Structure formats: C-alpha cells, structure tokens
C-alpha cells in the first residue's frame, strides 16, 4: 500500500512538472510568435516574403538567422529597417526567432520561366563552388544561408552588396571573395538558378 502511494505521488509530481514545462513552453511560444509577427510585416506570412528585396526567412538555418540578427544589432550589417528592430531584441529573442523561422517550411520555387538562364546559373554555381558551403541542395547549414527558393532580386542584391563590401558575412571574407570576381551577368544567372532551384 505504501509503495503504491509513493508510486502515485511520484507520478503526480512528474505530471505537475510536465504540465509546468508545457505551460512555460506555451508562454515562450506565444512570446516568440508575438515578436515574429513584427517580422512578418516585411518578411511575409509564414516567413515567405512577397516584397521585393526582402528575403524569405522560412527554412533558413537557425545559426544563420541568429548571426544575421547579431550582425544587425552590432551594426556590422547595415540596414535602416533592421538595425532599430535588432537593437531592441535580447539574446534569448535571437535564439528563439532563429529556431522559430528555421522550423518553418521554406518557400517552394515557382516554375522556371527561363531555363536557359538557369543553365548558365548552374555553370556559375559549379564554377564558384557554391555547394561547397551552401550544400548540394543549396539548403544551407549551420551559419550558412539557404539559397534555394530565395527571392531572385534579393540574391542579386546580396551578391552585389558582398562584391562592393557593403555587406560582410560570418565566414570571414568567403562571400566577398567569391562575389568580387563575379560579373554582373554571372550574378544575374546564378541568382535566377538558385531562386528556382528545386
């Protein structure tokens, strides 16, 4: 009888702890959703941008998203809209938002309307060894961005910004070094290829 009572008491305590954790988790989820709602104003519902030159966040690697927020907050990555927002977020917000958007389904590329340009872009991607960092599926990993399905004009802008040193990356000078040697035609072609990559 006594063993049964102790067993029930332990089970009840475990249940209370689990319910407390679920309640805290629900509160945390609610807080991150509230912060992410600010992001959706520009980056789109479910993290999929419908706005020119604004990237989709859905499916980006967690660490990559976290680093971008840190770069904006520190001022090493410049953007008039993002810097004031990033200045207001805590380290916990950075971690939560990174995980939140990373868990979302990435954008599904539309049908490629210019397969010839994509062929040229594929050659550029091979020649510049994009997959060596961004993976063969261009889904990115850890602190390296997902490129597959990203907005085409945003990819063009990002590469031009790296080329002109207006943007720095987390991998030292890797992106600036790659982009610096790319012609405008190569930037256009590889951006098209990656935007429609499936």
N, C-alpha and C positions, 0 to 999 in steps of 0.2 A: 504494500500500500504506500509506504513511504517512498520507495523507488518510483512508483508511478506518479506520485505528487511532484517529486523532484524533476522527473522527465517532463511533466506538463508545465512546470514552472520554467524550465529551460526553453521549452518550445515557445511558450508565451513571450519570454524575454526576447528570443530570436525574432519572433514575429513583430514585436514592437520596434526593435532595432531596424528591421527591414522596412516597416511602414514609415519610420522616421527618415530613413535614407531615401525612400521613394518620394516622400513629401519634399525633402530638400532638393532632390533631383528635379522634381516638377517645378519647384520655385526657381532653380537655376535655369531650367529650360525656358521658363516664362521670361526670365530676365534677358537671356540671350536672344530670344525671339523679339523682344521689345527693341533691343539695340540693333538687331539685324533689320528691323522694319525701317530704320533710318537708311540703311544701306540700299534697300530695295527701291528707294526713291530714284536712284540713278542706275544701280546695277541690275534692276529688274526683279520682277516677281520670281521667286524660287532661284534667285541668283543668276538669272539668264537675261543679259542686257538686251534691250531693244533700242538703245540710244547710241548714236554714232560716237566713236572714240571712247566709249566707256566699256571696260571689259566685263565679261561674264565671270562670276566668282564660283558658280556651282561646279563642283568636282575638281577644283584646284587643290593641289596637295596642301595639307594642313600647315606644314612648316613654311611653305612658300607664302601662304596668306599671312601667317604670323610675321614673317620677316618684312613683308611689304608694309604692314601696319607700323612696325617698329621703324622702318626707314622713313615713312611719312612723319611719324611722331618726332623723330630725331632731326628731321629737316634735311636728311641726306637724299631723299627723293622728294622732288618738288611738285606740288600740285595745289593750286589755290583752293579747290574744293575739299581735298582730302586732308590737308595739313591741319586745319582747325578742328576737324572731326577727330582725327587721330590724337590730337593734343588732349582731348577730353577722355580718352579711354585708358583704363587701367591694364596692368599686365594680365590680370585674370580675364578681362574683356578680350584682350588679344588672343589668349589661348581658346576661350570659348567661341569667339567668332571664327577663328581658323578651323576649329573642329566642326562647327555648325555648317559652314559653306562647303567644306571638304566632303561632308556626308551627303550632300545633295547630288542628284543626278546631273551629269554635265550636259551641255547643250547638244542636241542632235543636229549635225550639219544638214543643210538643205541639199537639194540636188545640184551638182556642179554644172554650171551653165557654160563653162569654158574649160573643157578637158585638156585642150592644147596648152593653155596657160598652166594648168595643174601638172602636166608632164614636165614642163620647164622648171616649175617649182620643185618637183620631186628630184630633179637633177641637182638643183641648188642645195636642197636639203641633204642629199648624199654627199655632194662636194664639200659642204660646210660642216659635215658630220653632226647635224642637229640631233640625231638619235643617240649619239654617244652620251649626251646629258639628259635629253628630254624623253628618252626611251624609244623603242621601236614603234610603239603605238602613239607616241607624242602625248601621252597622258601625264607626263611629268612624274616626279618622285621627290619626296622629302622637300628640300628647299628649291627645287627646280620646277618651273611653271609648266602647266598643261597648255599645249598649243592647239591640239586637235579640237576643232569646233569653235575656236575663239573668233571673235568678230574680226573680219578681214582688215578693215580700215584701222582697227586698234593695233593689230600686229604690224602693219605698215608704220604706224606712228611710233610704236615701241622700238622697232628696229632703227628707224631714223633717229630717235632720241638717243639710243645707245651709240649709234655711229657718230653723232655730234657731241657726245659726252654730256648731254642734258639729263641722262639717266644712268645711274650706276646699278650694278647688280650685286647679289650676295656672293657670287662665285669669283671674287676678285675682278679681274679685267676680262674674264672669258667672253661675255656678251659684247662688250665694247670692241674687243679684238676681232671677233667674228664679224660684227656689223660694219666695222670701219672699212673692211676690204670688199664689202658688197656694193655692187652698182645699184642704181635705183630700179633698173629692170629686174635684177635678182631679188631685191626686196619685195617688189610687187608680185613676182611669180611665186616666191616661197610663201608669202603671206596668203595668197589665194589657195595654194596647195594645202596649207595647214588648216585654213578656215573650213575647207570642205573635206578634210581627211576623215575617213570612217574606219 
